[in-house]
């Protein structure tokens, strides 16, 4: 792996919350999938200071580029056809919901010195891990129709707050268990009886860990493969993907390209 450091960043996107006690989170893991550190960070300077220096792969749960004024980016269009339903990223939508696109402004600093920064979708990461728990990678893929039907019944644990509300503590331990099946978390676990802020920050830590897991799988080559969807110029998402998800994404990419609906 050439000494590349691996980090996941959960970024508080809502610009109106940056001055609140709500925090972003950074998780760093080593080449063996062991958690090195799990930090909280507030403003942009704290976030950047918490990241490892280059060479590093930083996987972020926020859009790093928003080329479209309205509608969706190509990556969200493709994922929507795979029943992933990510947030519809556009400049207008980001401004309406979050007051702007924080990660877009941070992107040059995230990539400073040669760091690679790429997006992921923690809900889809955890959903894929849930799928793989019942369908271990390495098995022949299902017929596409059977996979579509089975995938509909798979959902990630629900633990995040809606908007600026409270986290949902009941989902914290199940999400942690999914990640801990792949990474050595060194005993870290969400607080068993958290107050509101503790639950919100444990949810942030879990999102950062999900991002770090994607970075580790991508460079360490462990478990199922990862798949890069999109381009740095139009939105680039790195996902864990077994043969089933990779095949379904390929089918929808071909179809949407043929219809002229996407440019990636």
C-alpha positions in Angstrom: 0.0 0.0 0.0 3.1 2.2 -0.1 2.4 3.9 3.3 -0.9 5.4 2.2 -2.8 6.5 5.3 -6.6 5.7 5.4 -9.2 8.0 6.9 -12.9 8.5 6.9 -14.5 11.9 7.4 -18.1 12.5 8.6 -18.6 16.2 7.8 -21.4 18.2 9.4 -22.7 19.7 6.2 -25.2 22.2 7.5 -23.5 25.5 7.7 -26.0 26.6 10.3 -24.7 23.9 12.7 -21.0 24.6 12.5 -21.1 27.0 15.4 -23.2 24.6 17.5 -21.9 21.8 19.8 -22.5 19.3 16.9 -19.2 17.9 15.6 -17.7 16.2 12.6 -15.7 13.1 13.1 -12.5 11.6 11.6 -11.6 7.9 11.8 -8.1 6.6 10.8 -7.4 3.0 10.3 -4.1 1.2 9.5 -3.4 -1.3 6.7 -4.6 -4.2 8.9 -7.9 -2.6 9.5 -7.2 -1.5 13.0 -8.6 1.7 14.3 -5.8 4.2 15.1 -7.9 7.2 16.2 -11.4 8.5 16.3 -11.6 12.2 16.7 -14.3 14.9 16.8 -13.7 18.2 15.0 -15.6 21.5 14.8 -14.8 24.2 12.3 -12.9 23.8 9.0 -9.5 24.3 10.6 -10.1 21.5 13.2 -11.4 19.1 10.5 -8.3 19.7 8.3 -5.9 19.4 11.3 -7.5 16.0 12.2 -6.8 14.5 8.8 -3.6 12.5 8.1 -1.0 14.1 5.8 -0.4 12.8 2.3 0.0 10.2 1.0 -3.5 9.5 2.2 -7.0 8.4 1.0 -9.8 10.3 2.7 -13.3 9.1 2.1 -16.0 11.7 2.9 -19.7 11.4 3.4 -20.4 14.8 1.7 -20.5 16.0 -1.9 -17.1 17.3 -3.0 -18.3 18.7 -6.3 -21.8 20.1 -7.2 -21.7 20.9 -10.9 -25.5 21.1 -11.4 -27.7 24.1 -10.4 -30.8 21.9 -10.0 -31.8 18.3 -10.3 -29.4 15.6 -9.5 -25.8 14.6 -10.2 -25.2 11.6 -12.4 -24.0 9.4 -9.5 -27.3 10.0 -7.7 -29.3 9.2 -10.8 -27.5 5.9 -11.2 -27.8 5.0 -7.5 -31.5 5.8 -7.5 -32.1 3.2 -10.2 -30.4 0.7 -7.8 -32.9 1.5 -5.0 -30.3 3.4 -3.0 -32.1 6.8 -3.0 -29.2 9.0 -2.0 -29.7 12.7 -1.3 -30.4 14.6 -4.6 -27.3 16.7 -4.8 -27.6 20.1 -6.6 -26.5 23.6 -5.8 -30.1 24.7 -5.2 -30.9 21.7 -3.0 -27.7 22.1 -0.9 -28.4 25.8 -0.4 -32.0 25.1 0.6 -31.3 22.3 3.1 -27.8 23.0 4.4 -27.2 26.7 3.6 -24.5 25.7 1.0 -22.1 22.9 0.1 -19.5 22.9 2.8 -17.3 20.1 1.4 -17.1 21.8 -2.0 -15.3 24.7 -0.4 -13.1 22.3 1.6 -12.2 20.0 -1.3 -9.0 21.8 -2.3 -7.7 21.7 1.2 -8.8 18.0 1.6 -6.6 17.2 -1.4 -3.7 19.4 -0.4 -0.3 17.8 -0.8 -1.6 15.0 -2.9 -4.2 13.5 -0.6 -6.9 11.7 -2.5 -10.4 12.7 -1.4 -13.5 10.8 -2.6 -17.1 10.5 -1.5 -19.1 7.6 -0.2 -22.7 7.0 1.0 -22.6 5.5 4.6 -26.2 4.3 4.3 -25.3 2.3 1.2 -22.1 1.1 2.9 -24.0 -0.3 5.8 -26.7 -1.7 3.6 -24.1 -3.6 1.6 -22.5 -4.9 4.8 -25.9 -6.1 5.9 -26.3 -7.8 2.5 -22.9 -9.4 2.7 -23.6 -10.8 6.2 -26.2 -13.1 4.6 -24.6 -13.4 1.1 -20.8 -13.6 1.6 -18.7 -12.3 -1.3 -17.2 -15.0 -3.5 -20.5 -16.8 -4.2 -21.8 -16.7 -7.8 -24.1 -13.6 -8.2 -27.9 -14.1 -8.2 -30.0 -13.7 -11.3 -30.7 -9.9 -11.6 -34.4 -10.2 -10.9 -33.8 -12.3 -7.8 -31.2 -9.9 -6.6 -33.5 -6.9 -7.1 -36.2 -8.5 -5.0 -33.9 -9.6 -2.3 -32.1 -6.2 -2.1 -35.4 -4.5 -1.4 -35.6 -6.3 1.9 -32.2 -5.1 3.1 -31.9 -1.9 5.1 -29.1 -0.3 7.1 -29.6 0.4 10.8 -31.3 3.7 11.5 -29.3 5.8 14.0 -28.9 9.3 12.7 -30.9 12.3 13.6 -33.3 13.8 11.0 -32.1 17.3 10.1 -31.1 19.0 13.4 -33.0 16.6 15.6 -32.0 13.8 18.0 -30.1 10.7 17.1 -31.8 7.3 17.4 -29.7 5.4 19.9 -31.3 2.0 19.2 -29.5 1.8 15.9 -26.0 2.7 17.1 -25.1 -0.8 18.4 -26.3 -2.6 15.2 -24.3 -0.2 13.0 -21.3 -0.7 15.2 -21.6 -4.5 14.9 -21.6 -4.3 11.1 -18.5 -2.3 11.0 -16.7 -4.3 13.7 -17.1 -7.4 11.7 -14.6 -5.9 9.3 -12.5 -3.4 11.3 -10.8 -3.9 14.6 -12.3 -1.0 16.6 -10.0 -1.6 19.6 -12.9 -1.8 22.0 -14.6 1.4 20.9 -18.4 1.2 21.1 -21.2 3.8 21.4 -22.1 4.8 24.9 -24.7 2.4 26.3 -27.0 5.1 27.7 -26.1 8.3 25.8 -27.5 11.7 26.3 -28.6 13.6 23.2 -25.2 15.0 22.3 -23.3 11.8 23.0 -25.7 9.9 20.7 -25.3 12.5 18.0 -21.5 12.3 18.2 -21.5 8.5 18.3 -23.6 8.6 15.2 -21.0 10.9 13.6 -18.2 8.5 14.7 -20.0 5.6 13.1 -20.4 7.5 9.8 -16.7 8.3 9.9 -15.9 4.6 10.6 -18.1 3.5 7.6 -16.1 5.9 5.4 -12.8 4.6 6.8 -13.9 1.0 6.1 -14.4 1.9 2.4 -10.9 3.4 2.2 -9.4 0.3 3.8 -11.3 -2.1 1.6 -10.3 -0.1 -1.5 -6.6 -0.1 -0.8 -6.1 -3.2 1.2 -8.1 -5.4 -1.2 -9.9 -7.2 1.7 -13.3 -8.9 1.4 -15.4 -7.8 -1.5 -14.3 -5.3 -4.1 -15.0 -1.6 -4.1 -16.3 0.2 -7.1 -15.7 3.8 -8.2 -18.8 5.5 -9.7 -18.6 8.8 -11.5 -15.7 11.2 -12.1 -13.9 13.8 -9.9 -15.3 16.6 -12.2 -18.9 15.5 -11.9 -19.0 13.7 -8.6 -17.1 10.5 -7.7 -18.3 8.0 -5.2 -16.4 5.0 -3.8 -18.6 2.1 -2.7 -18.2 -1.4 -1.4 -19.7 -3.7 -4.0 -20.0 -7.4 -4.3 -20.7 -9.0 -7.7 -24.4 -8.5 -7.3 -24.3 -4.7 -6.7 -21.5 -4.3 -9.2 -23.5 -6.1 -11.9 -26.7 -4.0 -11.2 -24.7 -0.8 -11.3 -23.2 -1.8 -14.7 -26.6 -2.6 -16.2 -28.0 0.8 -15.1 -24.9 2.7 -16.2 -25.1 1.1 -19.7 -28.8 1.9 -19.9 -28.6 5.5 -18.7 -25.6 6.2 -21.0 -27.5 4.7 -23.9 -30.4 7.0 -23.2 -28.1 10.0 -22.9 -29.3 10.6 -19.3 -25.8 10.7 -17.8 -22.4 11.8 -18.8 -20.2 9.6 -16.6 
